[in-house]
Structure formats: C-alpha cells, structure tokens
C-alpha cells in the first residue's frame, strides 16, 4: 500500500542531514545509507545513493 498523500514523503533525518551537508559544500560524493524506507525528494536530485541491499 502506498503512503497517504496527506502525510507527505518520509525521509530519515540522518539521510537528510548527509544530503544537506553535501549541498552546502557543493560536493557530489556517493551517499551510503541503510535507509530503504526513505523517499527521494527534490533536494536529493543529482546525488548518487548507495542503498544497502542486505548482502
């Protein structure tokens, strides 16, 4: 079941902090995360996410 539209997208705080830090520095390094439940938001466009797949 998809997430309700009235709730908005979910993004883990630590992931958003990593993206914001890179946006401030102007760097585009790979962001490694285990947060599979987070939604990609417009602030994350242009970044490369390495999401852990359990292996």
Buried (B, 14 or more C-beta within 10 A) or exposed (E): EEEEEEEEEEBBEEBBEBBEEBBEEEEEEEBEBBBEEBEEBEEBEEBEBEEEEEE
